[in-house]
Amino acid sequence: MDKQEHLKMIEQLSNANGPSGFEHEVVEVVKKYLPTKTTAMSDAMCNTIIRYQNKAQGNQPTLLLDAHLDAVGFIVQAVKPNGTIKFVPLGGWVPANVTAEKVRIKNRAGQWITGVVATKPPHFMTAEERQQPITFENLVIDVGSISAVETTEKLQIDTGCPIVPDVQWQYFADRDLMLGKAFDNRIGTAAVLAVIDELKDEQLAVDLVGALAAQEEVGCRGVKVTVRQIKPQIAICVEGCPADDTFTPAWLSQTGFKRGPMLRDMDTSFIATPKFQAFAVQQAESLGIPFTRAVRTGGGIDGSELLYYQGIPTICVGIPVRYEHTHYGMVAYQDFIKTVKLLKQIILKLDAATIAEF
C-alpha cells in the first residue's frame, strides 16, 4: 500500500461504528483491506484472525500480531418518559468530555439515529448545581422526541442499542494530521493490516498471524479467545497509545506526537519482556527510526493477556494518539508509517534461535 491507500483504509476504519461488543462494521472494513496471501476468519464475538501464507516450510515459532477492533462507546440503558435516553459507557470515558457532543444510536432496524448528549441548561441551574461535577447520572441523549413511545416505537430505540460518537475522519496534509474517532485502536488495526501487506513477498522465519480482538475496552475479553486459538510462542501488541505531550512536562513526556512509535515498558496490566524490548530498541536504532519508551501508572492493554499466556515474550508498540477516549483523536501519519516500518523490521529479524534467547 502507498500513503493514499493507507489513508483511505484508516479513514474507513475510523468512520466504522464499532463500540465494544458491536464490532461488526469494523470487521467488514478489515475484510476489504485484507493483505494478499492471507486468509481470515471471524467468530461470533467478532474476533478476526488473519493468517499469513508464509513461503518458508517447517516447524517455525508462531508470532501473534495483536490489535483490537473495538473503541469506547455507549449503550442505551433505558428510555425516560419524556423520550430522552439514559445511557452508560462502554469503556473508559470522563463524563465532562461527553457533554454537548453529537452521537449516533443504532436502532432496532439497523439505522443510525443522531442525537445530542444533554444536561440541564445553565439557565435552570442553581449556583450550587453549576459547581457540581458532571456524572453520567446527570446526562441524557436527546434525539428530538417528546415521549418514550415516540423514541421506542417510531425511532425504534430501546435498551441495548449501541451508541458511538458522530464524527467523520479528516486528514490535513499541511500538518500531516488525521482527526477522527476510534483511533484507539483502529490505528493499531490499520498498522497490523499494513505491515502484513508489507511482508507479502518476504520469506519469514516465523509463522505470522494477525489477531484483531473484540471487546478490549471492557476488559481485554477478545484476546483471551484469540491467544488460546493461535497458541503463539511470541507476541506483539499494537496499540493506539495516549499521547501526553500537550499536558506533561517535557522531561516526563513519553508518548509524543510526531516522535515516532512508543515502546511501552509498563502499565498497570503489563510489563514488557526485557530482552524482547531491547531487541525492538535495537531494530529501531538500526533503521534510524525515532521512538519513545513509556512507563505508565494507568491504562491496560491486550498485551497483558498475551504475556500471561504460557509466559510468552511480549512487547507493546504504540502509535501516539492525542485525546484518546474522547470524540476527536489526533494521529500523525508519520508516526503511523514509522511504526509500520519498525514492526516490519522486528518481524523480519525474528527466528527460533532469537526467540529462544528472550
C-alpha positions in Angstrom: 0.0 0.0 0.0 1.1 3.6 -0.6 0.2 6.6 1.5 -3.1 7.3 -0.2 -4.2 3.7 0.3 -3.1 3.8 3.9 -5.1 7.0 4.5 -8.2 5.5 2.8 -8.0 2.4 4.9 -7.6 4.4 8.1 -10.5 6.7 7.2 -12.8 3.8 6.7 -11.7 2.1 9.9 -12.1 5.3 11.9 -15.5 6.0 10.5 -16.8 2.5 11.1 -19.1 2.2 14.0 -17.8 -0.4 16.4 -18.0 0.1 20.1 -17.1 -2.8 22.4 -19.4 -5.8 21.7 -20.6 -4.4 18.4 -17.6 -4.6 16.1 -19.3 -6.0 13.0 -18.9 -2.9 10.8 -15.2 -2.8 11.6 -14.8 -6.5 10.6 -16.4 -5.7 7.2 -13.8 -2.9 6.6 -11.0 -5.2 7.6 -12.2 -7.8 5.0 -12.0 -5.1 2.3 -8.3 -4.5 3.2 -7.1 -8.0 3.8 -3.5 -8.2 2.5 -2.8 -10.6 -0.4 -1.6 -14.1 0.5 -3.7 -14.2 3.7 -6.8 -16.0 4.9 -9.1 -14.6 7.5 -11.9 -15.9 9.8 -14.1 -14.2 12.4 -16.1 -15.8 15.2 -19.4 -14.8 16.7 -17.7 -12.4 19.1 -16.1 -10.6 16.0 -12.5 -11.7 16.9 -10.8 -11.8 13.5 -7.7 -13.9 12.8 -5.6 -13.2 9.7 -3.2 -16.0 8.7 -0.2 -15.1 6.6 0.7 -17.7 3.9 4.4 -18.0 4.5 6.8 -19.1 1.8 9.0 -21.0 4.3 8.3 -24.5 5.3 8.8 -26.5 8.5 8.1 -26.1 12.2 8.5 -22.4 13.0 7.5 -20.4 16.1 4.2 -18.5 15.7 4.2 -14.8 16.1 0.9 -13.2 17.1 0.5 -9.6 16.0 -2.4 -8.2 18.0 -4.6 -5.1 17.8 -8.2 -4.6 19.0 -11.1 -3.8 16.8 -13.4 -2.1 19.3 -13.4 1.5 20.6 -15.0 3.1 23.6 -18.7 3.9 23.1 -22.0 3.7 25.0 -25.1 1.6 25.2 -28.8 2.5 25.9 -29.9 1.6 29.4 -33.5 2.9 29.3 -35.8 5.5 27.8 -37.3 8.1 30.0 -41.0 9.1 29.9 -40.1 12.3 28.1 -38.3 10.5 25.3 -34.7 11.2 26.3 -32.3 8.3 26.7 -30.4 7.1 29.7 -27.1 5.5 28.7 -24.0 4.0 30.2 -20.4 3.9 28.9 -18.7 1.1 27.2 -15.1 1.6 28.3 -13.4 4.5 30.0 -14.9 7.9 29.5 -14.7 11.1 31.5 -18.3 12.5 31.7 -17.1 16.0 31.1 -15.7 15.0 27.7 -19.1 13.8 26.5 -21.4 16.8 27.2 -23.0 18.7 24.3 -21.5 16.2 21.7 -23.3 14.5 18.9 -23.7 10.8 19.0 -25.3 8.1 16.7 -27.5 5.3 18.1 -28.1 2.1 16.1 -31.8 1.4 16.4 -33.6 -1.9 16.2 -33.9 -1.6 12.4 -30.2 -1.1 12.0 -30.4 2.6 11.2 -28.1 5.1 12.8 -30.1 7.9 14.6 -28.3 11.2 15.5 -28.8 12.7 19.0 -27.1 15.1 21.3 -25.7 14.4 24.8 -27.6 16.9 27.0 -27.6 18.3 30.5 -29.9 20.8 32.2 -29.2 24.2 30.6 -27.4 26.7 32.8 -30.5 28.9 32.8 -32.2 26.4 35.0 -29.3 25.5 37.3 -28.8 26.8 40.8 -25.5 28.3 41.7 -24.7 25.1 43.6 -25.6 22.9 40.6 -23.2 24.8 38.3 -20.4 23.8 40.7 -21.2 20.1 40.9 -19.1 17.6 38.9 -20.7 16.2 35.8 -21.7 12.5 36.1 -23.3 10.1 33.7 -26.3 10.0 36.1 -27.0 13.6 35.0 -26.6 13.1 31.3 -29.1 12.0 28.7 -29.2 11.7 24.9 -31.9 13.8 23.2 -33.0 12.5 19.8 -35.7 15.2 19.4 -38.7 13.1 20.5 -41.3 14.1 23.1 -42.2 10.8 24.6 -40.9 7.3 25.4 -43.4 5.9 22.9 -42.0 8.1 20.1 -38.4 7.1 20.9 -39.1 3.3 21.3 -41.8 2.9 18.6 -41.2 5.5 15.9 -37.4 5.7 16.2 -37.1 2.1 17.4 -34.5 2.9 20.1 -34.6 0.9 23.3 -32.5 -0.9 25.9 -29.3 -2.5 24.4 -28.9 -0.2 21.4 -25.2 0.7 20.8 -24.0 4.3 20.7 -20.9 5.9 19.0 -19.6 9.4 18.6 -21.0 11.1 15.5 -17.6 12.1 13.9 -16.2 11.9 10.4 -12.5 11.3 9.8 -10.4 14.1 8.2 -6.8 14.5 7.0 -5.0 17.8 7.0 -1.9 17.5 4.7 -0.4 20.8 5.8 0.0 19.3 9.3 0.2 15.6 8.5 -2.7 15.3 10.8 -5.5 12.8 11.0 -8.5 13.8 13.0 -11.3 11.4 13.9 -12.8 8.9 16.3 -11.8 5.4 17.5 -8.0 5.7 16.8 -7.8 3.5 19.9 -7.5 1.1 18.3 -8.4 1.4 14.7 -5.0 3.0 14.1 -3.4 -0.2 15.5 -5.7 -2.3 13.4 -4.6 -0.4 10.3 -0.9 -0.9 11.3 -1.4 -4.7 11.5 -3.0 -4.8 8.1 -0.3 -2.6 6.6 2.6 -4.5 8.0 1.3 -7.9 6.9 0.8 -6.4 3.4 4.4 -5.1 3.5 5.7 -8.6 4.2 3.7 -10.3 1.5 6.8 -11.0 -0.6 9.2 -11.9 2.2 10.3 -15.3 3.5 9.8 -15.2 7.2 11.4 -17.4 9.9 8.2 -17.2 11.9 4.6 -18.1 11.2 2.9 -14.7 11.3 -0.8 -14.4 12.5 -2.7 -11.2 12.8 -5.3 -11.3 15.6 -7.8 -8.4 15.7 -9.6 -8.8 19.0 -13.0 -7.6 20.2 -14.0 -6.0 23.5 -10.6 -4.8 24.7 -12.1 -1.6 26.1 -14.3 -3.6 28.5 -11.7 -5.9 29.9 -9.4 -7.4 27.2 -12.0 -10.1 26.6 -11.5 -10.9 22.9 -7.7 -11.5 23.2 -8.5 -14.2 25.8 -10.1 -16.1 22.9 -7.5 -15.3 20.1 -4.4 -16.2 22.1 -5.9 -19.6 23.0 -6.8 -20.3 19.4 -3.5 -19.3 18.0 -1.2 -20.6 20.8 1.7 -18.3 19.9 5.3 -18.6 21.0 5.8 -14.8 20.9 3.5 -11.7 20.6 3.5 -8.0 19.7 0.6 -5.8 20.9 0.0 -2.9 18.5 -1.9 0.0 20.2 -3.1 3.5 19.7 -1.5 4.9 22.8 -2.5 8.2 24.6 0.0 11.0 23.8 1.0 13.0 26.8 3.0 15.9 25.2 0.3 18.6 25.5 -0.1 18.4 29.2 3.0 16.7 30.7 6.4 18.4 31.3 8.8 17.8 28.5 11.1 15.8 30.8 8.3 13.4 31.6 6.5 13.2 28.2 6.9 9.6 27.0 4.4 9.3 24.1 4.8 12.3 21.9 3.1 13.5 18.8 5.4 13.2 15.7 8.1 11.5 17.8 7.7 8.0 16.3 6.4 4.8 17.9 6.2 4.2 21.6 7.7 1.1 23.2 5.8 0.6 26.4 7.8 -0.8 29.3 5.0 -0.9 31.8 1.4 -0.1 32.6 -1.0 -1.3 35.3 -1.6 -4.6 33.4 1.7 -5.3 31.7 5.5 -5.3 31.9 7.3 -5.8 28.6 9.6 -8.8 28.2 13.0 -7.1 28.8 15.1 -8.9 26.2 12.4 -8.6 23.6 12.1 -4.9 24.4 15.8 -4.5 24.0 15.6 -6.3 20.6 12.9 -3.9 19.4 15.0 -0.9 20.5 18.0 -2.4 18.6 15.9 -2.7 15.4 14.6 0.9 15.7 18.1 2.2 16.2 19.4 0.2 13.3 16.9 1.9 10.9 17.2 5.3 12.5 13.5 5.3 13.5 12.8 7.7 16.4 10.9 6.2 19.3 9.9 6.8 22.9 9.7 4.5 25.8 6.9 4.7 28.4 6.3 3.6 32.0 2.7 4.3 32.8 0.8 4.4 36.1 -2.6 3.8 34.4 -4.0 2.0 31.5 -4.2 -1.6 30.4 -3.7 -3.5 27.1 -4.2 -6.8 25.3 -0.5 -7.3 25.9 -1.3 -8.4 29.5 -3.2 -11.5 28.2 -0.5 -12.2 25.6 2.2 -12.1 28.2 0.3 -14.2 30.7 -0.5 -16.9 28.2 2.3 -19.5 28.9 4.6 -16.6 29.7 5.5 -15.9 26.1 7.7 -12.9 25.3 5.6 -9.9 24.6 6.1 -6.2 23.8 3.7 -3.3 23.1 4.4 -1.0 20.1 2.2 2.1 20.2 1.2 4.9 17.8 0.7 8.2 19.7 -2.9 9.4 19.8 -3.8 12.8 21.3 -7.0 12.9 23.3 -8.0 9.3 23.3 -11.4 8.3 24.7 -13.0 11.5 23.5 -14.9 12.2 20.3 -11.9 13.6 18.5 -8.4 12.0 18.4 -5.3 13.2 16.5 -2.7 11.0 14.9 0.2 12.0 12.7 0.6 9.8 9.6 4.4 9.9 10.0 4.0 8.2 13.4 1.8 5.5 11.8 4.3 4.8 8.9 7.3 4.7 11.2 5.5 2.2 13.4 4.8 0.0 10.4 8.4 0.2 9.4 9.6 -0.8 12.8 7.1 -3.7 13.1 8.3 -5.0 9.7 11.9 -4.9 10.7 11.2 -6.7 14.0 9.3 -9.4 12.3 12.0 -9.9 9.6 14.7 -10.3 12.2 12.9 -12.8 14.4 13.7 -16.5 14.2 13.5 -19.5 16.5 17.0 -19.1 17.9 16.5 -15.4 18.6 13.1 -16.0 20.3 14.7 -18.7 22.5 17.0 -16.1 23.9 14.2 -13.9 25.2 
